[in-house]
Amino acid sequence: MLDGDGKEIAKRTLYHPHVNEQPFTRYVRDIVIPADVSKVTITAKCNKGHDSKPYVLMGKENKQ
């Protein structure tokens, strides 16, 4: 998870493949998003080099 400036604010590392665990979900606890951060971007990465499409979340005050 990255803030609006691209700074990493949370990360969950997976240490083995989850091919046979579909649908696959995991979570990260105790993420603290600073009050001045109005946008976060969530992506998934694979050790094979494939990244997911970014999922952007905007704070309430920035929704259009």
C-alpha positions in Angstrom: 0.0 0.0 0.0 1.4 3.3 -1.1 0.4 6.8 -0.1 -0.3 9.6 -2.6 3.4 10.3 -3.0 4.4 6.7 -3.6 5.8 6.1 -0.1 5.1 2.5 1.2 2.9 2.5 4.3 2.0 -1.2 4.4 3.3 -4.4 2.9 2.4 -8.1 3.1 5.0 -10.6 1.9 3.9 -14.0 0.8 6.6 -16.7 1.0 5.1 -19.5 -1.1 2.7 -19.9 -4.0 -1.1 -20.0 -3.4 -2.1 -21.5 -6.7 -4.4 -24.1 -5.0 -6.0 -21.6 -2.6 -8.5 -19.8 -4.9 -10.0 -17.4 -4.3 -7.0 -16.2 -2.5 -7.2 -13.6 0.2 -4.8 -12.2 2.9 -4.9 -9.2 5.1 -2.5 -6.8 7.0 -3.4 -5.7 10.5 -2.8 -2.4 12.2 -2.3 -0.2 9.1 -2.0 3.4 10.2 -2.8 5.9 7.4 -1.6 9.3 8.5 -4.3 12.0 8.7 -2.7 14.1 5.9 -2.9 11.1 3.4 -5.9 11.5 1.2 -5.2 8.8 -1.3 -3.7 5.3 -1.1 -2.9 2.8 -3.9 -3.0 -1.0 -3.4 -1.2 -3.3 -5.8 -0.2 -7.0 -5.7 3.2 -8.3 -6.9 4.2 -11.7 -7.9 7.7 -13.1 -7.6 7.5 -13.9 -11.3 7.4 -10.2 -12.1 3.6 -9.7 -12.7 1.9 -6.8 -11.0 -1.8 -6.3 -10.5 -3.7 -3.3 -11.8 -3.5 -0.5 -9.1 -6.6 -0.1 -6.9 -6.8 3.6 -5.7 -8.8 4.6 -2.6 -9.6 8.2 -2.0 -10.5 9.8 1.3 -14.0 11.1 1.8 -13.1 14.7 1.2 -11.6 13.9 -2.2 -14.4 11.8 -3.7 -16.0 13.3 -6.8 
